[in-house]
Amino acid sequence: MRFRLKEGGRIDRAQRLRFTFNGRSYEGYAGDTLASALIASGTHLTSRSFKYHRPRGILTAGAEEPSALVQLGEGARTEPNLRATQVELYDGLTAAGVNAWPSANCDLAAWTGRLAPLFPAGFYYKTFLWPASFWKSLYEPAIRRMAGLGRAPEAPDPDSYDKMNIHCDVLVVGGGPAGISAALAAGEAGARVMLVDDEATLGGALVGLRHRVDGVDGAAWAQAAAGRLAAMEEVRVLTRTTLFGYYDHNSLSAFERRTDHLGPGAPAGTSRQRLWNIKAGRVVLATGAHERPLVFADNDRPGILLASAAQRYLNQYAALPGERAVLFTNNDAAYEVAHDIVEAGGTVGAVVDCRPEPAAPLAPALKEAGVALHTGSAIAATHGTKRVRSVTVAKLDGDGGLSGEQYRIFCDSVLVSGGWNPAVHLFSQSAGKLTYEEARGIFLPGTATQALEVAGAANGSFGLAACLAEGAAIGARAAEAAGFGDGTPPPAPPVEAPEPGAITPYWLAPGLKPLGHGKAKHMVDHQDDVTAADIRLAAREGFRSVEHVKRYTTVGMGTDQGKTANVNGLAILADALGKTVPEVGFTTYRPPYTPVTFGALAGRDTGALMDPVRRTAMHVWHEAAGTVFEPVGQWHRPWWYPKRRDDKHAAVARECRAVREAAGILDASTLGKIDIKGPDATTLLDMVYTNAFSTLKVGRVRYGLMCGDDGMVFDDGTTARLGENHYLMTTTTGNAAHVLEWLEEWLQTEWPELKVYCTSVTEQWATVALAGPRARDVLAALAPEMALDAHSFPFMSVKEGVVAGVNARVFRISFTGELSFEINVPWSHGRRLWDALMEAGAEHGITPYGTEAMHVLRAERGFIIVGQETDGTTTPHDLGMDWIVSKKKADFLGKRAWNREDSRREDRKQLVGILTDDPKKVLPEGTQLVDKRGQPPIPMIGHVTSSYASPTLGRSIALALVKGGRARKGETIYAAPETGFLPCKITEPVFYDSEGAKRDG
Amino acid sequence: MAEAPAPRSPLAGLADALAGARADGVTLTDRSARARFNLRIDPKDVEALTAAGAILGGSLPRTPNTAATTVNGKILLWLGPDEWLVTGPAEEGAQLDDTLRGRLDGRHHALTDVSAMYATLALSGPRAREVLMKGCRLDLHPRAFKPNTCVQTALAKANVILHQTDDTPSYEITVRNSFSVYLATWLLDAMAEYRQG
C-alpha cells in the first residue's frame, strides 16, 4: 500500500483485508473499494479495452465508471463486468480485469490496437457483409471471442434473491447533501420517506471532500444525519441500493445489494440481492453530478483519471493517485483537487488550464506551493504504455489550435476535469424534458411530467450551501403535498466550502497531428473504444441524427450507457455538423441506470415457485401413483398412470380398455362450474347458449355450445337444471374464468335488468368421472340409497344423494360414450371419494385414467374438444352441429353472425374423420392435408385436429377440419409432405358406437 | 343429509411444514376449516339486507374493501357492491345456510355454499406485513391498510382475499384450494429469512 497516506481517510485501518487481482496478491482496508485498494497499491492498470485491447485503468470513483470493469469471484458465483469502483473490498476477494487474455498486463490480443486504422466506426457493418452465412458461423463467434466483456457463470446460481413492494409519500433518490436534507425535511414533517443511495454510506460527494457542514466534517455530518433519519419511525434508508428504473405513475425500481459486501454466500435465509418496487407519492431526485472527462490525445492511459475521483481516493481512502500528478482542467473547481493533494503531502507537477486567463481562487496558493500553472494550454499528447509516464503540454493559439510552444512534463497520473454533468438519467427516464445550458455546457432537468422535483447538483446547483437549501425546500414541499407539514423547510446548516467557480466548456483538445491521423486516439467512450475521429467520420459519412450516430459508432452503448462519454460525444458531433448542441438533441436514457442481475429480476419466481401449480383434492394420490402430469393452464392434471414401467402408449391403451370393458375413474375436478341463480337464469342461458334451456326440465342436464358474438364456438359444457331458477353450468377447464367473465360482462353492460347471479363453484366441488360398463356396480356399492337403473336415473339427468358417506351431486353424463356418472362432492371430501371408489371398484377392475385416455375415448366417440377441434374461427355448422343451434329462439349471442352467408359456406373447413390407409400410422396433430401428391407449394385443404392410436378400434383415428369435407366422405386425400404423402380416407367423425348404445351400460 | 365425515384441508399435505412454521416475529397457521357462503343481494333491496343482517348479527359492510365481525361471530367480507363472503365456524354452516335461506326466501338473492372452495391461512406477527410486502403490490402500511381492511388482490402469483384482522398485524389470506399449496409454499419461503438458527 505504497500510496496510502499514513493517516486520514475514512477506512478502518484496524481491519486489513487480503485480496487477489489479476493473479497478484494485495492488501487493503475495510472501507476500501477494489479500485481504491488498487490505487493505494499503485495499480492503475485493471483491464483491456473492448475493441482495441488498449490498457485501461480506473477513470472514476463511482457508478459512472466505464473502464475498470472486473470479473468478480469464481465458479458458480462469478460475476462479470462489475465496476471496480463500486466493489466493496472483503477478505479473500478475487477478481480480474475483463477482456484480457491471459491478463491485463500481458494481453495477447493487443495487436488489434496496432491495426486500429482498420477498425473505424461502422467497421463491422462495412467488413463482414458477405457471404451472409459466414456471419453466424465465422464472423460473429470470432468477434465475440475477441471483443465482448466478462464471462457469464455457467453453473446454476447458488444464491437466492427476492423482491419487496413498498409505497411511500416521498422517495428521495441520492444520499448526498441535497438528498439527506430533503429526507430530513420530509421525515421531520411526518411523511413516509424512503431514501435510496447506491453507496455503502450516506454522504454522496461529501465523503470525498474536506468540506464542513454545521461546524463538522461533511462526512461526519452525513453520518449524524443518517442516525437522525434512522430514528424516525416512518423513514426508511436503503444504502447499497441503486434506483435503476423510473417508470410511469411514479413507479420505480431499486436494486439492493444486501450481502455482496460480506463476500460470497449470503447468511442462510437471507437473499443476496433484493429488488424493490416502489410506488411514490412524490419523488425527489438528488442524484448528483458526474465529472466530465476532457477529450485529448491518448487520454485513456492507466493513471489518467477524473480529478474528483482522485480527490475522493485521497480524502475517503487516503490514497494518492501517484508520485506526481498533472491536473488538466477548464474550470476553477478542479483546483481544489490539486490543493488537497498538496495539502496531503503529494506532488502536483503542473496545472494545465485551457482557459487563457483563469482566475481560480486557489491558483495563488498552488503557485506558492510550487505548482507550475500553464494557462491557455492543453495536453496534446500522453506517453507511457501501461501507465502514463509523461505528458506533452502545448500552448493553444487563439483559434483553438496549437501555437507551437510545447513542454514535456513527467508524471504518473493525470487528473482531468471538464466540468460536471448533472446526473439527469432518472429524470430523463421519467419522461422529463432536458434543457441545455450553454454557459456551463450542461443538460439540466426541464419540465417534469411526473410528480417529482430535482434537487442539488442534479439540478445544476453545484455549491454545497445551495444543495442543502434546495434539498430542504423540496423535501418540505414534497411532504406538504402528501399532507404533512406546511412546506416550510428547516433552516439549512452553515457550511465551509468553496463555491463552484467559473468554467469554460472545452470539448476537444488538439493533438500533435490532425484528428484521426497518426496513432493517437482521442477517446470519447472508454468502454466502447469510440474516438472523436469516429464521431467525425460518422458525420462525414452523412449521419445526422444523434440516435443514428450512437448506433453507428456505438458511443454510449456500453453497460455504462455513456455516463462519461455522451455529452462530450454530442458536443463533438454538434461541432462536426456545424450545429449547436441543442439542435443535435440527446439520446434517450433507459433503465437500468446501472446493470441489474437476472437473479434480482427473477426474485423468488424460480424453480417450484416459478408459476403456481394448481392442484386438485386428489393431487397427492396422483403423485403417489407415479402419475405423469399434463399442464392444462396452471392445473396439473394426470396425463396417464404408468404401471410396471409401461410407456405412454401402453398405459393409455390399458386405461382405454378398462373404460370400454370394466370401469375407469378420472379426476375431473378442474372443469369449470358456475352456479346460476335467479328468476332470469333461464333467460340468461337462452341468450348465451346457441340451444334452448327454457325447455329443460328440473333434474335434467343439457349439453350446450357457447359462441362469441362473432358466431365462433368458444366453449361447451353441460348445464343441469337444479331448480326452477337454479342451474349449474360446467365449462372447459381452460375457459372457467373466461366464461364467468363473459357472463358478467353481458349482465353488467348489456342486460343489467336480468335478475340473475353467477357464482363460481369450480373448487367447491371435487369431481370424479366414473365410466365404463361396470360403473353402475361400483357406484351402487357406495350409494346404496340411490336408484341407479337407467329408468330411475336416465342419461342426462342429475341426482343429489349420499355417496361414500358424503352429500353428493351425481350427473349422468358421458364424455367417453360409456355408461358414466360424474360424482361431485365438496372438495374437502374429494380424496375420500377417490379412495372409496378405488376400493369399491377393485373387484370390478377399476382403473384410474388420465387426460390422454380421455382424449382418445372421446375422439373414438366423435366428441369435440373446444380449443382442439376449434380455433376461434370454427362455427357450430363447421362442426356439423347445426342441431344444437336453435331455429326458434328470437336471439342468442352469435345469432347474427350465424345468419351471415359466410358462416355457412359449404367450402368452409368442416369437421370430418380421417383414417389413414395404413392403420398403423398415427398422423401428427396439426398435419396439413392436401388433395394430391406433388412438389410443394400445394394448396392446403385442411389440417388434423386430433389424432390417436385407438386401442378400441386397433388402428389409428383422426379428426380434421377439411374444406367442404362433409361432402367428400370416402374420398382419398393426402397428409402433408413431412409424412411422405400418406393416403387417407375422409370419414364420419365418429368411430365408435355411433348409435349411442353403450351409454346406459 | 348425511352426517359428514371430517373434511380434509387442502393444505393437509403441508401439515408438517406448517406445524414447524415458526419464525422470529411471524407465524403461519392453516385455518381452512370453516363455513363460507357467497351471498349476493341487490344493495337497493333494503329489506333483504336487513333480513340478512338480522340473521348474521350485524350489517353487511357497504364500504368497499372492508370487513365486519358480527356479534354472532360471523365475519362478513365485502367482495363487491352486491357480493359478500360470509364466514363462520364450520359446525354452524348447515344451520346458517338454512336460516339465511329461510329469511331470504322469496327475495332475489343467491346464497351459495363455498365452504369447501377455499383455504384460509392466518399470518400473524410483527413481521407479517413485511412477509406480505414481498408478494403484494398494495400499500399495507398501517396508515393505508388497517384492521378490517379486506381486499381481493394478487399475493405472489395467486389471487387472494386479504383481510387484516388486528394490528399485530394479523391477516387472513383466503385462496382457492388449487392455489393453496403454492401460496403456502411461497409464504413459508418468504418467512425463511426470519427463521432463527
Interface residues (C-beta under 8 A of the other chain):
Chain A: D162 K163 M164 N165 I166 H167 R192 G269 T270 S271 N277 K279 R604 D605 A608 L609 D611 P612 V613 R614 R615 T616 A617 H619 V620 Q634 W635 T670 D675 K677 G678 P679 K755 Y757 T759 V761 T762 E763 Q764 W765 V802 G805 V806 N807 P826 W827 S828 H829 G830 R831 R832
Chain B: M1 A2 A4 P5 P7 R8 S9 P10 A12 G13 A33 N38 R40 D82 H108 H109 A110 T112 D113 V114 S115 A116 M117 Y118 E130 M133 K134 G135 C136 R137 L138 D139 H141 R143 A144 A156 K157 A158 R176 N177 S178 F179 V181 Y182 L183 T185 W186 D189 A190 A192 E193 Y194 R195
